Amino acid sequence: MNIIHLLLDILFPTPCSYCRSPIGDSGIPHFCAECCADFDSIAGPVCPRCGAPFDSPEALRASPDHLCSSCRRKLPLFDQALSVGYFEGPLREAIHQFKYRPCRSLGRPLGLWMADRIRTLSAIDMIMPVPLHAKRLRQRGFNQALLLAYRMSVRHGITLIYDNLARVRPTRPQVELTGEERIENVAGAFALRSPEKIENRHILLVDDVFTTGATMNECAAVLKNSGASQVTACTLARAL
């Protein structure tokens, strides 16, 4: 069977979903090694609260705790947001394939890429994925945030809790909405099944993309109101 697959790859090479070049032996479904190497990591200074990248590489040199203008106007309810890459180029296409195709097999390589680049998790008590509503979960077949959170849990040796935070009502896809509509869309959409289990705990909340932060903020509100000591939001990518 392996010989047949090899011959088929030679005769009819599968094109990369982003650049259309042959995938070859990249090891990542649907993407060539060159495009995977081009996943754009966030390397410069970011807002210490919401993780928004600053334009200047000198932005935090004099004041390491300097907040972006958005956080100065209104602090988010989560204590810190971490994002690994920019939601553009090959990484954006990979996330779209992962979520909307949907391509579950991308969960492992994307989760490992994410886990290997988040290194400051020593104070985290538990990892929780942003949940999907049961209807959306049936449609997609898996929760992409849970697959990412699982890799974070395994790589960093932190307990994964995936059945406590729940999405208690269906919401519209956030990608369709404006900033204000996103806030309204997720208001009251989340609840905890066992709130006593998160009291005085520092929680790493995992999702795929940070856009306006509305979903993370709403989840953080639920967690903080139930006694969580800190909430760190962590996403695979950040939209600009």
N, C-alpha and C positions, 0 to 999 in steps of 0.2 A: 504493500500500500504506500509506503514512504517513497519508493521508486516512482510510482505512478504520480504522486503529488509533485515530486521533483521534476519529472518530465513536463507536467502541466505548467509548473512555474516557469520553466524554460521556454515552452512554446507560447504560453499565454500568461505573461507576468502580470500579477495584480498591481494596478496603479495606486500610488499613494493618494490618499483622499485630499491632500492639500496641493501638492505640486505635480501630481499625475506621473511622476517617475516610478519605475519599478520598485516595489518594496524591498525585495531581496530578503536578507536574513536579519532585518532590523530587530526582531524580537518583540515588536509592538504592533498589534493588529491594526491594519489599514494605514500605517504611516511608515515612511522610509526613515532610515537612521539620520539622514541629514536634516529632515524636518523636526525630528525629535530633539536633535541637538540644538535646534533653533527655538525651542520653547524659551520665551523671554522672561528670565527671572527678574524680580524686583531687587535691585542691588543698592540703590542710593538711599539717602535719608528719607524717612517717612514720619508722619505725625505719630507721636508716641501713644496717642489714644485711639484714633480711628484707622491708622495705617495708610492714610492718603500720602502718596509720594510728593515730596517737595521738588520744585523746579531746580533749586540751587543745591549743588553738592556741599555747600557750606552752611546750609540752613540751620543745622543743629550744633554747629561747632561752639558758638558762644553760649547758647541756651539749649542744653540737651532735652529739656522738658517743654520746649516751645510747642504749642498746639497750633493746628491749622485754623483758618478763619472760621470754618464750619463748626469745629468743636468749641471755639471760643464763644460763638453765638449760642450754641446749645450742646452740652455734653451728651454723648450717647450713653445709654444705660449699661452697655458692656464696658469692661474696664480697659480692654485693649483689643485691637483687631490686627491679625497677622494674615498676610496674603503672600503666596509664593511667587506667582507670576502675573504678567499682564494678560488680560483677556483680549488677545489679538493674535493674528498670524496663525501658525500651526497649532498653538495651544487652544485658541478659540475654536478652531475646527475640530480638534480632538474632543473638547468638551461637548460640542454640539453632537458629534457622533455618539459619544458616551450616553448622553441624555435622550436625544430625540430619534436616533435611529431605531431603537436604542441598542448600544453595543456594550453589553455587560463585561466582555473580556478586556475592555480598556480600563476597568476599575483597578486591576492590580498594578499595571505600569504607572498609571496616573497617581494612584495612591502612594506607591513607593517613591515616585519623584517628589511628591509633596512631603512625605514623611522624612525623607533624607535632607530636606532643606529647612525644616523647622527644628531648631536645636535647643530652644529655651523652654523646656517643659518640665523641669525638675519639681516645680511647686504645684503641678496639676494633680487633683485627686481622682478625677474621672473624665472620660471623653463621652460626649453625647452628640449624635448626628441630628441635624434639623430634620424633623419627620415629614413624610408625605401623608396626605389624607388617604384613607383606605381606598377610595375610588381611583385616585391617581396611581396608587401603588399597584392596583389590579391592572390598570392600563399599561403601565411601564414594565411591570414584572419585578422591579427591584428599586430600592432607594439609593440613588447615586451617592448621597451624603453618607449613608451607612457603609458603603464599600470603601470610601475614602477614610472614614473614621476607623474602620477595622484595621486598615494598614497602619494608621497612626498608632493605634493601640498596640499592635504586635511589635512594631519597630521600637516604640518607646517604653513598652512594658507598663502601660497604664490601663486600668480597668475601663472597659467599654460598657456603657449602659444604653441600650437601644430601645427599651420598652417603657420608659418612664415619661419622657416628654412626648406628647401626642398632638397631632393637628386635629382639632375636634370639629372643624367645619371645613368644607371645601373652599378653596380660594382660586381666583383667576391666576393664570401664569403671570408672574411679575414682569416678564419681558415685554408684555403688551401695554404696560402702564407707565404713567408719568410718576414723578417722585411723590407727589401728594396722594395720588391714587394708590401707590404701593403701600403707603402707611395705612390708609383706610382699608385696603384689601386684606391685610394680615391682622388688623386690630381684633383682639379677642379670639384669634384662630388657634391658639395653643393653650395647653393645660398639662399639669402633671398628674399622673396616676397615684404616685406615692411621694408627696412633697416632703415628708419627713426624712426621706433618704438623701436629700441634698443639702440639708441644713449645715451651715458652716463649711461647705465644701467649695473648692476652687474648680470650676468646670471649664473644660475646653469644648466649645460648641463648634461643630464642623459642618461646613457646607461646600458647595462647588464654586460659586461665584459671588463676590461681594460687589454690589452695584451702588445702591444708595444706603445700604445697611438697614433697611426697614425690617426685613425678616429677622436679622440678628438682634436688632433692638427689641422687637416684640418678644422674642424668645428670652432674651436677657431680662426683660421686665418680669416675665413669669417666674424665672429662676430666682431672681433677686427678691421678689415678693414672697417667695416660699422659703427664704432663708439662706440661699447660696451666698457665700462670702465674696467670691469673685467670679466673673465670667469673662473668659478670653475667647473671642471669635476668631476662627481660623478657616481660611478658604484656600482652595487650590489656585484661584485667580481673582484678580481685581479689575473691574471695568473702569475705564477712565472717561 
